[in-house]
């Protein structure tokens, strides 16, 4: 009997509590974002792409998604522009 495996990745669906931006991070390493204590501040390697906040003030939802990241990003979307 052959067993079929399905590839999965994690989507971290994020809202920054400083500026309100919503964004999605696709990763094969679902726990990379967890907070680290450095001196007196708790920091996370996650940065808001809008305001740069990285002190962990995020709402975070985690979802396991079937497939590979390259199938979703860019997926079937048309390229809009290239900035070089």
Residue pairs with C-beta under 8 A, 6 or more apart in sequence:
6 66
6 67
7 66
7 67
7 68
8 64
8 65
8 66
8 67
9 26
9 27
9 28
9 64
9 65
9 67
9 68
9 69
10 26
10 27
10 28
10 29
10 30
10 62
10 63
10 64
10 65
11 24
11 25
11 26
11 62
11 63
11 64
11 65
12 24
12 25
12 26
12 27
12 30
12 33
12 46
12 60
12 61
12 62
13 22
13 24
13 60
13 61
13 62
13 63
14 22
14 23
14 24
14 25
14 46
14 58
14 59
14 60
14 61
15 21
15 22
15 58
15 59
16 23
16 48
16 50
16 51
16 53
16 57
16 58
17 53
17 57
17 58
17 59
18 48
18 51
18 53
18 57
19 48
19 50
19 51
19 53
21 48
21 49
21 50
21 51
23 48
23 49
25 33
25 46
26 65
26 69
26 72
26 73
27 69
28 69
30 62
32 45
33 44
33 45
33 46
33 60
34 44
35 42
35 43
35 44
35 56
36 42
36 43
36 44
36 45
37 43
41 55
42 55
42 56
43 54
43 55
43 56
44 54
44 55
44 56
44 58
45 54
46 54
46 56
46 58
47 53
47 54
48 54
48 58
65 72
